[in-house]
Amino acid sequence: MSNPVKKGAIWFIWQADTWGTILASRLVKWTGKSAHAIHPKHFLQTAWQHWYLPYIARQATVLDIGCANGMHTLTCAAHCQTIYGFDYNPKQLAIARAKAAEAGLTNVQFAEGDVEARWEFADNSFDTVLFLDVLEHLYERDRVMQEVHRVLKEGGQLLLSIPQRDTRWKRVRASVSLPTYADPDHKFEYTRRDVEEMLAHNGFAAQEITPTVYDTPLAGWIDLLGGLSIGLYGRLAQWKRDAALRYPAEATGFRIVAQKV
């Protein structure tokens, strides 16, 4: 196969993957599954989807950084004493507040602010910090991690999810000079060694580092099917999860439990 043909084939697969994910969120709205355009993954109610819940103590005060529409914030609310959602986007926060009010939740508060600036929260004020799929979008990653360290109580836990940089599918794209980051907005993606060094540099000790889901060029098609059938999407998502456990080097990212030290 000539190089231009190879590149064209990989480009087509990559574009189909990308557009499948974009259209899936719109299909969810168009088919009446949600009033808002959201990814089908938000409908899954599985233990691995809400992997952070076993680490949330009943009496804990929790901070959800980059909470957006409050999906994880509201999920945690039933499992902790108090939770704060923190995000820069007022439109997303308005959705989060409306959902909290609709659910009658009284232990949830939301704050608007710049994650990359100094936060208004006091030192040593949280038992647990949720930081899910946000760090990779930031420029000042070490500065933000130091803020996480500052607001956590001594011995407090950080529950972090971030993307993995080096998988087979990403290497295939790199071989024909196509973008490899999972999202065009990502500023950085990680190897396991990067994760361990980043945590140690900012005053954290990793307790667990586990894979997320399998990185496949079919992911966009799977997402697109999710816009039509949540049940089918759930079964395919479980397949991706099981494959990542078998082949962790091919996972899209890491789920990390770390302690402030």
C-alpha positions as CSV (number, residue, x, y, z in Angstrom):
1,M,0.0,0.0,0.0
2,S,1.5,3.4,-1.0
3,N,2.0,6.0,1.6
4,P,-0.7,8.4,0.3
5,V,-3.2,5.6,0.2
6,K,-2.3,4.5,3.7
7,K,-2.6,8.0,5.0
8,G,-5.9,8.5,3.3
9,A,-7.3,5.3,4.8
10,I,-6.1,6.2,8.3
11,W,-7.4,9.8,7.8
12,F,-10.9,8.5,6.9
13,I,-11.0,6.1,9.9
14,W,-9.9,8.9,12.2
15,Q,-12.4,11.4,10.8
16,A,-15.2,8.8,11.1
17,D,-14.2,8.2,14.7
18,T,-14.1,12.0,15.4
19,W,-17.4,12.8,13.8
20,G,-19.1,9.8,15.3
21,T,-18.4,11.1,18.8
22,I,-19.6,14.7,17.8
23,L,-22.8,13.5,16.2
24,A,-23.6,11.1,19.1
25,S,-24.1,13.9,21.5
26,R,-26.5,15.6,19.0
27,L,-28.4,12.4,18.4
28,V,-29.0,12.0,22.1
29,K,-30.9,15.4,21.9
30,W,-32.6,14.7,18.6
31,T,-33.9,11.4,19.7
32,G,-35.4,12.9,22.9
33,K,-33.1,11.1,25.3
34,S,-32.0,14.4,26.8
35,A,-33.0,18.1,26.6
36,H,-29.3,18.9,26.1
37,A,-26.7,17.5,23.7
38,I,-24.6,15.3,25.9
39,H,-22.4,12.2,25.3
40,P,-24.2,8.8,25.7
41,K,-21.7,7.8,28.4
42,H,-23.5,10.1,30.8
43,F,-26.5,7.7,30.8
44,L,-24.5,4.7,32.0
45,Q,-25.0,3.8,35.6
46,T,-22.2,1.3,36.1
47,A,-19.8,0.8,38.9
48,W,-16.8,1.4,36.7
49,Q,-18.4,4.6,35.2
50,H,-18.8,5.9,38.8
51,W,-15.5,4.5,39.9
52,Y,-14.9,7.3,42.4
53,L,-17.9,6.6,44.6
54,P,-16.2,3.9,46.9
55,Y,-13.6,6.6,47.9
56,I,-16.2,9.2,49.0
57,A,-16.8,9.0,52.7
58,R,-20.3,9.7,54.2
59,Q,-19.0,12.6,56.3
60,A,-16.6,14.0,53.7
61,T,-16.5,17.5,52.3
62,V,-15.8,17.2,48.6
63,L,-14.6,19.6,45.8
64,D,-15.4,18.7,42.1
65,I,-13.0,20.7,39.9
66,G,-14.2,21.5,36.4
67,C,-17.7,20.2,37.3
68,A,-19.3,21.6,34.1
69,N,-23.1,20.6,34.2
70,G,-22.6,18.9,37.6
71,M,-22.9,15.3,36.4
72,H,-20.3,13.9,38.9
73,T,-21.1,16.5,41.5
74,L,-24.8,15.5,41.7
75,T,-23.8,11.8,41.7
76,C,-21.6,12.3,44.7
77,A,-24.0,14.4,46.6
78,A,-25.9,11.3,47.9
79,H,-22.7,9.8,49.2
80,C,-21.1,12.7,51.1
81,Q,-21.9,15.5,53.6
82,T,-21.2,18.5,51.4
83,I,-19.9,18.9,47.8
84,Y,-18.8,22.0,45.9
85,G,-18.8,22.1,42.1
86,F,-16.2,24.5,40.6
87,D,-16.1,25.6,37.0
88,Y,-15.5,28.6,34.8
89,N,-18.5,28.3,32.5
90,P,-21.7,30.1,33.8
91,K,-24.0,28.3,31.3
92,Q,-22.9,24.9,32.5
93,L,-23.2,26.0,36.1
94,A,-26.7,27.2,35.5
95,I,-27.6,23.7,34.2
96,A,-25.9,22.2,37.3
97,R,-27.8,24.4,39.7
98,A,-31.1,23.7,38.0
99,K,-30.5,19.9,38.2
100,A,-29.6,20.2,41.9
101,A,-32.8,22.2,42.6
102,E,-34.9,19.7,40.6
103,A,-33.4,16.8,42.6
104,G,-34.0,18.7,45.9
105,L,-30.3,18.5,46.9
106,T,-29.4,20.8,49.8
107,N,-25.8,19.7,50.3
108,V,-24.5,21.0,46.9
109,Q,-23.0,24.4,46.1
110,F,-21.5,25.7,42.9
111,A,-18.8,28.3,42.4
112,E,-17.6,30.1,39.3
113,G,-13.9,30.8,38.8
114,D,-10.7,30.3,36.9
115,V,-9.3,26.9,37.7
116,E,-5.8,28.1,36.7
117,A,-5.8,31.1,39.1
118,R,-5.7,30.9,42.9
119,W,-9.0,29.6,44.3
120,E,-11.2,31.2,46.9
121,F,-11.3,28.0,49.0
122,A,-9.4,28.0,52.3
123,D,-6.4,25.9,53.0
124,N,-7.0,22.3,54.2
125,S,-10.8,22.6,53.7
126,F,-11.6,19.4,51.7
127,D,-11.4,15.7,52.5
128,T,-11.6,14.7,48.8
129,V,-11.0,16.4,45.5
130,L,-12.5,15.1,42.2
131,F,-10.5,16.1,39.2
132,L,-12.0,14.2,36.3
133,D,-10.9,14.7,32.6
134,V,-9.9,18.4,33.2
135,L,-6.1,18.6,33.9
136,E,-5.2,17.8,30.3
137,H,-7.1,20.9,29.1
138,L,-5.0,23.3,31.2
139,Y,-1.7,25.1,30.6
140,E,-0.8,25.7,34.3
141,R,-1.0,22.1,35.4
142,D,1.6,22.1,38.2
143,R,0.1,25.3,39.5
144,V,-3.4,23.8,39.6
145,M,-2.1,20.6,41.2
146,Q,-0.5,22.8,43.9
147,E,-3.9,24.4,44.5
148,V,-5.4,20.9,44.9
149,H,-2.7,20.1,47.4
150,R,-3.4,23.4,49.3
151,V,-7.1,23.0,49.7
152,L,-6.9,19.3,50.7
153,K,-6.7,18.3,54.3
154,E,-3.7,16.4,55.5
155,G,-4.0,12.9,54.2
156,G,-6.9,13.9,51.9
157,Q,-7.5,12.0,48.7
158,L,-7.3,13.2,45.1
159,L,-9.4,11.2,42.6
160,L,-8.0,12.0,39.2
161,S,-8.7,10.9,35.6
162,I,-6.4,11.8,32.7
163,P,-5.7,10.6,29.1
164,Q,-2.9,8.2,28.1
165,R,-0.6,9.5,25.4
166,D,0.9,6.3,24.0
167,T,-1.5,3.6,22.5
168,R,-1.3,1.5,19.4
169,W,-4.1,3.6,17.6
170,K,-2.3,6.8,18.5
171,R,1.0,5.5,17.1
172,V,-0.8,4.5,13.9
173,R,-2.0,8.1,13.5
174,A,1.4,9.5,14.4
175,S,3.0,7.3,11.6
176,V,1.1,9.4,9.0
177,S,1.5,12.7,10.8
178,L,-2.1,12.9,12.0
179,P,-3.0,14.4,15.4
180,T,-2.8,11.9,18.2
181,Y,-4.4,13.7,21.2
182,A,-7.9,12.5,22.0
183,D,-9.3,16.0,22.0
184,P,-7.9,19.0,20.0
185,D,-8.2,21.1,23.2
186,H,-5.8,18.8,25.1
187,K,-2.6,20.6,26.1
188,F,-0.9,17.5,27.4
189,E,-1.5,13.7,27.6
190,Y,0.4,11.3,29.9
191,T,2.3,8.1,30.1
192,R,2.3,6.2,33.4
193,R,5.7,7.5,34.2
194,D,4.5,11.1,33.6
195,V,1.6,10.4,36.0
196,E,3.9,9.2,38.8
197,E,6.4,12.1,38.3
198,M,3.6,14.7,38.2
199,L,2.1,13.4,41.4
200,A,5.4,13.2,43.3
201,H,6.4,16.7,42.1
202,N,3.2,18.2,43.5
203,G,3.1,16.4,46.9
204,F,1.0,13.3,46.2
205,A,1.6,9.6,46.6
206,A,-0.2,7.3,44.1
207,Q,-2.3,4.6,45.8
208,E,-3.9,3.2,42.7
209,I,-3.4,3.8,38.9
210,T,-5.9,1.8,36.8
211,P,-6.8,1.9,33.0
212,T,-10.1,3.4,31.7
213,V,-11.4,1.9,28.4
214,Y,-9.8,0.4,25.3
215,D,-8.5,2.9,22.7
216,T,-10.1,1.7,19.4
217,P,-10.7,3.4,16.1
218,L,-14.3,2.2,16.4
219,A,-15.0,4.4,19.4
220,G,-16.8,7.0,17.3
221,W,-19.0,4.5,15.7
222,I,-19.8,3.0,19.2
223,D,-20.7,6.5,20.4
224,L,-22.9,7.0,17.4
225,L,-24.8,3.8,18.1
226,G,-25.2,5.2,21.7
227,G,-27.1,8.1,20.3
228,L,-29.6,5.6,19.0
229,S,-29.6,2.9,21.7
230,I,-28.3,3.4,25.2
231,G,-28.7,-0.4,25.9
232,L,-26.5,-1.3,22.9
233,Y,-24.0,1.4,23.9
234,G,-23.8,0.1,27.4
235,R,-22.8,-3.4,26.1
236,L,-20.2,-2.0,23.8
237,A,-18.8,0.3,26.5
238,Q,-18.5,-2.7,28.8
239,W,-16.5,-4.5,26.0
240,K,-14.1,-1.5,25.9
241,R,-13.7,-1.6,29.6
242,D,-13.0,-5.3,29.7
243,A,-10.5,-5.0,26.9
244,A,-8.6,-2.2,28.8
245,L,-8.3,-4.4,31.8
246,R,-6.7,-7.1,29.6
247,Y,-4.5,-4.6,27.7
248,P,-3.9,-1.6,30.0
249,A,-1.2,-0.2,27.7
250,E,-4.0,0.3,25.1
251,A,-6.3,2.2,27.5
252,T,-7.5,5.7,26.6
253,G,-6.4,7.0,30.0
254,F,-5.8,6.5,33.8
255,R,-8.0,6.6,36.9
256,I,-5.8,7.6,39.8
257,V,-6.3,7.5,43.6
258,A,-3.7,9.7,45.3
259,Q,-3.1,10.9,48.8
260,K,-1.7,14.3,49.9
261,V,1.6,13.8,51.6
